[in-house]
Each structure stands twice: as structure tokens, then as C-alpha cells.
Amino acid sequence: LASTNAQTALVTRNSHKESMQARFIALNDVFELEGGIHRIECFDISHTMGQQTVASNVVFNQEGPLKTDYRRYNVTGITPGDDYAAMSFALHKRYGKLKANPEKLEEHNALEKLPDIVFIDGGKGQLGRAEQYFENWPHAKMPLLVGVAKGTSRKPGLETLLIDGGRKTIPMDSDAPALHLIQHIRDESHRFATVSYTHLRAHETGRNL
């Protein structure tokens, strides 16, 4: 029984890996990055009425979620409810040292951990803030920045993909494997931000009791 369970788990894992790799290939068929897509990062902002803002940064590679590289940031020093400022804060936390100290790339093999695509959970404003942050990026490798805007009904499959400050949209069928990958990453970033926010609220509530 143990042997059978192990074999079943292995088959399931390999099937998941092959499915994930196929979705990465499908995504690159859409964006046509010269070196392919090997690492994706996604940012999401979570708060209630602007209070206790948390930013999440989740990472996927061709095997799926790379949870050891997940990061969350307690956003401070901004006007409550300013999601644009919160996004700038999160991007600075994630990439600030590499932007300020380009030599750190080679010292710590950080180039391998630079994403090929950065998804921003939000519309034109969020994407514009991300593009503004990367304007003076000092490295040859520059991640593609893509905004993932929810449709008016917020139903899966109706997302709008934005590039170039929102001036261009990327059409994609609702059943496209590439879109399923984007939805998976976006949902995971939202889940991680929500979990982090819940922990932060619990901590703050405990301190105030």
C-alpha cells in the first residue's frame, strides 16, 4: 500500500510539473520573450479601509509555486489607502538593493532570481507606478511588467492584461492555459497577502488587549 501510494504521488507530481511547464510555454507564446520564461513574480496589496496594509510577493517557476522565495511586507509610512504608494513600497523592498547596488547581482547570483515577468494585481495606476519604479533600472535584464485588472464583474476569465502603462491590452481566451497560469499566480498572491494581513491583525489585536 505504501509503495502504491508513493507511485501515485510521483505520477501526480510529474503530471503537475508537466502541466505547469506547458503553461509556461503557452505564456511565452503570448509574450514571446527571447530567453523564455523561467521565473514569474506577482505583487498584491491587501488592507481594510486603508489600515494595516500588507504587500505580498509570490514567486513561480516552471515547477509551480516557489514558496521559499515568497515575501510579505508590512507597509508603513504611506497615506492610508494609497495603493499606489504601497506598490512602490513593495517594489522598493524587493528590488531596492539591486537597483542601488548593481554589483550585488554578481556577488549573490541575484541575476538568477530576477523574474522574467512581474505581474501587478491592479489596473493602469498600479502598473504605471511599477513602470515608474523601473525607469532607471541599471541592469540589462529587465522584467516585463504586466498589469492584471479584474473585469467589472470580477469573474475569472474576464481579466484584462495591460502593458505599456495600460496603453496596450493583451487579448486572451478565457480557457487559454496561459490565462489559467496568470489566474493561479494572481490568486496565490491574493491568498498570501490575505493570510499575512490576517496574521498582522491578530498580532495587533493581541497587543491591544
C-alpha positions in Angstrom: 0.0 0.0 0.0 2.8 2.4 0.9 4.6 1.6 -2.4 1.4 2.2 -4.4 0.7 5.5 -2.6 4.3 6.6 -3.3 4.0 5.7 -7.0 0.6 7.5 -7.3 2.1 10.6 -5.6 5.0 10.5 -8.0 2.8 10.3 -11.1 0.6 13.1 -9.8 3.7 15.3 -9.1 5.2 14.6 -12.5 1.8 15.3 -14.2 1.5 18.6 -12.3 5.1 19.6 -13.3 4.4 18.8 -17.0 1.2 20.8 -16.8 3.0 23.8 -15.3 5.8 23.7 -17.8 3.2 23.5 -20.6 1.5 26.6 -19.2 4.9 28.5 -19.0 5.4 27.6 -22.7 1.9 28.8 -23.5 2.5 32.1 -21.7 5.7 32.7 -23.6 3.8 32.1 -26.9 1.8 35.1 -25.8 4.7 37.4 -24.8 7.5 36.0 -26.9 10.4 36.7 -24.5 13.6 35.9 -26.2 15.1 33.9 -23.3 11.8 32.2 -22.4 10.0 32.4 -19.1 11.6 30.7 -16.1 10.6 32.8 -13.1 7.5 34.9 -12.5 6.7 37.2 -9.6 3.4 38.8 -8.6 2.6 41.6 -6.2 -0.7 42.2 -4.4 -1.8 44.8 -1.8 -4.2 43.9 1.0 -5.8 46.2 3.6 -9.1 47.1 5.2 -10.2 50.7 4.8 -6.6 51.6 4.3 -5.4 50.3 7.6 -2.6 47.7 8.3 -1.6 47.5 4.7 0.3 44.3 3.6 2.0 43.7 0.3 2.7 40.2 -0.9 5.3 39.0 -3.4 4.8 35.4 -4.6 7.1 33.5 -7.0 6.5 30.7 -9.5 9.0 28.8 -11.6 8.3 26.0 -14.1 7.6 23.6 -11.3 5.0 25.7 -9.7 4.9 28.0 -6.6 8.4 28.6 -5.1 7.2 29.2 -1.6 10.7 29.6 -0.1 11.0 32.8 -2.1 7.7 34.3 -1.1 7.9 37.6 0.8 5.4 39.8 2.6 5.9 43.4 3.6 4.2 45.4 6.3 3.7 48.7 4.5 4.5 51.8 6.6 5.0 55.5 6.0 2.2 56.0 3.5 -1.1 57.7 3.4 -3.7 55.1 4.5 -5.5 53.6 1.5 -2.9 54.7 -1.1 -2.4 51.5 -3.0 0.0 53.2 -5.5 2.4 54.2 -2.7 2.0 50.7 -1.2 3.0 49.2 -4.5 6.1 51.5 -4.7 7.0 50.5 -1.2 6.8 46.7 -2.0 8.8 47.1 -5.2 11.5 49.0 -3.3 11.6 46.4 -0.6 12.0 43.6 -3.2 14.4 45.2 -5.7 15.8 48.3 -3.9 19.2 46.8 -3.1 19.7 45.6 -6.6 18.7 48.9 -8.0 21.0 50.9 -5.7 23.9 48.4 -5.8 24.1 46.7 -9.2 27.3 44.8 -8.2 25.2 42.8 -5.8 23.8 40.9 -8.8 27.0 39.1 -9.4 28.0 38.8 -5.8 25.0 36.9 -4.7 23.9 35.4 -8.1 20.9 37.6 -7.8 20.5 37.7 -11.6 19.1 34.2 -11.4 16.4 35.4 -9.0 15.3 38.3 -11.2 11.9 37.5 -12.7 11.2 37.4 -16.4 7.7 38.7 -15.8 6.3 40.7 -12.9 2.5 40.7 -12.7 0.9 43.6 -10.9 -2.5 42.8 -9.4 -4.2 46.1 -10.4 -5.1 48.4 -13.3 -3.3 51.3 -15.1 -2.4 53.2 -11.9 -0.7 50.3 -10.3 1.1 49.3 -13.5 2.1 52.9 -14.1 3.7 53.1 -10.6 5.6 49.9 -11.3 6.9 51.2 -14.6 7.9 54.4 -12.9 9.9 52.4 -10.3 11.8 50.5 -13.1 12.5 53.6 -15.2 16.2 53.8 -14.1 16.8 50.1 -13.8 20.6 49.6 -14.1 20.7 46.1 -15.4 20.5 44.6 -18.8 17.8 42.1 -17.7 14.6 43.9 -17.3 11.4 42.1 -16.3 8.3 42.5 -18.4 5.7 44.4 -16.3 2.1 43.3 -16.8 -1.0 44.6 -15.0 -3.8 42.2 -14.2 -7.0 44.2 -14.0 -10.2 42.5 -12.9 -13.3 42.8 -15.1 -16.3 44.8 -13.9 -18.0 41.6 -12.7 -14.7 40.3 -11.2 -15.4 36.9 -12.7 -12.4 34.6 -13.6 -11.7 34.7 -17.3 -12.6 38.4 -17.7 -9.3 39.8 -16.6 -7.6 42.5 -18.7 -3.9 42.2 -19.2 -2.2 45.6 -19.5 1.3 46.5 -20.8 3.0 49.8 -21.7 1.3 51.8 -19.0 -2.1 50.4 -19.9 -1.9 51.7 -23.5 -1.9 48.2 -24.8 -4.0 45.2 -23.8 -3.3 41.5 -24.4 -6.4 39.6 -25.5 -6.6 36.0 -24.2 -9.4 33.4 -24.4 -11.0 32.5 -21.1 -10.0 28.9 -21.4 -6.4 29.6 -22.5 -3.7 27.7 -20.5 -1.6 30.9 -20.3 -4.5 32.8 -18.7 -5.1 29.9 -16.2 -1.4 30.3 -15.1 -1.9 34.0 -14.6 -5.0 33.4 -12.6 -3.2 30.9 -10.5 -0.4 33.3 -9.7 -2.7 36.2 -9.1 -5.0 34.2 -6.8 -1.9 32.9 -4.9 -0.6 36.4 -4.4 -4.0 37.5 -3.1 -4.2 34.4 -0.8 -0.8 35.1 0.6 -1.5 38.8 1.1 -4.8 38.0 2.9 -3.1 35.4 5.2 -0.4 37.8 6.0 -2.9 40.6 6.7 -4.9 38.2 9.0 -1.8 37.4 11.0 -1.0 41.1 11.3 -4.5 42.0 12.5 -4.3 39.1 15.1 -1.0 40.4 16.3 -2.2 43.9 16.6 -5.4 42.8 18.4 -3.3 40.8 20.9 -1.2 43.8 21.6 -4.2 46.0 22.3 -5.9 43.5 24.7 
